[in-house]
Amino acid sequence: MDYLKRNKRALPNSLVTSELLESIALRMRRMGLFKAKPEESPAPRVERPVPQPEVQSETFRGFDSETGQEREFSKYEVDRMSADQYARAFRLNRSGMILAGRRW
């Protein structure tokens, strides 16, 4: 209101209109009374991880060579077994197996 009085914009019983406010804003801008609007930096992009489907590990039912009890073997364990360990764990009978023309 002080600005309006100083610049003879406020008359007794006068209404504040949009035209009046616009002319005041333009004049204040020309006089350098408005601070420059800070440039908006783009909001930082947040990388959200894509939910991965739950992977169920592959297991194999066999027999523990030390205890003789039935148990689950992980794919990792099976991949690390020698042929003999594999045959014992899964109780494979070699009598009917043929490899390269030889019988065991």
C-alpha positions as CSV (number, residue, x, y, z in Angstrom):
1,M,0.0,0.0,0.0
2,D,3.0,2.3,0.7
3,Y,4.1,1.9,-3.0
4,L,0.6,2.8,-4.2
5,K,0.5,5.9,-2.0
6,R,4.0,7.0,-3.0
7,N,3.2,6.6,-6.7
8,K,-0.2,8.2,-6.5
9,R,-1.9,4.9,-7.5
10,A,-4.1,4.6,-4.5
11,L,-7.0,7.0,-4.4
12,P,-9.4,7.1,-1.5
13,N,-12.1,4.6,-2.1
14,S,-10.4,3.2,-5.2
15,L,-10.6,-0.4,-6.0
16,V,-7.6,-2.5,-6.7
17,T,-8.1,-4.1,-10.2
18,S,-6.1,-6.6,-12.2
19,E,-5.2,-3.8,-14.7
20,L,-3.8,-1.7,-11.8
21,L,-1.8,-4.6,-10.4
22,E,-0.5,-5.5,-13.9
23,S,0.7,-1.9,-14.5
24,I,2.3,-1.8,-11.1
25,A,4.1,-5.1,-11.8
26,L,5.4,-3.8,-15.2
27,R,6.7,-0.6,-13.6
28,M,8.4,-2.4,-10.7
29,R,10.0,-4.8,-13.2
30,R,11.4,-1.8,-15.3
31,M,12.7,-0.3,-12.0
32,G,14.5,-3.5,-11.2
33,L,12.6,-4.1,-8.0
34,F,11.9,-7.8,-8.8
35,K,14.5,-10.4,-8.3
36,A,15.2,-12.6,-11.2
37,K,13.4,-15.9,-11.0
38,P,15.9,-18.6,-10.3
39,E,16.1,-21.2,-13.1
40,E,14.6,-24.4,-12.1
41,S,16.9,-27.3,-12.3
42,P,15.3,-30.5,-13.5
43,A,14.4,-32.8,-10.7
44,P,17.0,-35.5,-10.3
45,R,16.0,-38.7,-12.0
46,V,15.6,-41.5,-9.5
47,E,16.4,-44.9,-10.8
48,R,14.1,-47.4,-9.3
49,P,15.1,-51.0,-9.5
50,V,12.9,-53.2,-11.6
51,P,11.5,-55.9,-9.4
52,Q,13.0,-59.2,-10.5
53,P,10.9,-62.3,-10.3
54,E,11.8,-64.5,-7.5
55,V,14.2,-67.2,-8.7
56,Q,13.6,-70.5,-7.1
57,S,16.8,-72.5,-6.9
58,E,16.8,-75.8,-8.7
59,T,17.2,-78.8,-6.3
60,F,17.6,-82.5,-6.9
61,R,16.5,-85.3,-4.6
62,G,19.2,-87.8,-3.9
63,F,21.0,-89.7,-1.1
64,D,23.8,-88.4,1.1
65,S,26.9,-90.6,0.6
66,E,28.0,-90.2,4.3
67,T,24.7,-90.8,6.1
68,G,22.7,-92.7,3.4
69,Q,19.7,-90.4,4.2
70,E,17.6,-88.9,1.5
71,R,18.3,-85.1,1.0
72,E,18.0,-82.2,-1.4
73,F,21.1,-81.3,-3.5
74,S,21.5,-77.8,-4.9
75,K,22.3,-77.3,-8.6
76,Y,25.7,-76.0,-7.4
77,E,26.4,-79.2,-5.5
78,V,25.3,-81.4,-8.4
79,D,27.4,-79.4,-10.9
80,R,30.5,-80.0,-8.7
81,M,30.0,-83.8,-8.4
82,S,32.2,-86.2,-10.1
83,A,30.6,-89.0,-12.2
84,D,31.1,-91.5,-9.3
85,Q,29.7,-89.1,-6.7
86,Y,26.7,-88.4,-9.0
87,A,26.0,-92.1,-9.5
88,R,26.2,-92.8,-5.7
89,A,24.0,-89.7,-4.7
90,F,21.3,-90.6,-7.2
91,R,21.7,-94.4,-6.9
92,L,22.3,-95.0,-10.6
93,N,22.9,-98.6,-11.5
94,R,25.9,-98.8,-13.9
95,S,25.3,-102.4,-14.9
96,G,23.1,-101.4,-17.8
97,M,25.1,-98.4,-18.9
98,I,27.1,-98.5,-22.1
99,L,29.8,-95.9,-23.0
100,A,31.6,-95.9,-26.3
101,G,30.9,-99.6,-26.9
102,R,32.0,-100.8,-23.4
103,R,29.9,-102.3,-20.7
104,W,30.7,-101.5,-17.1
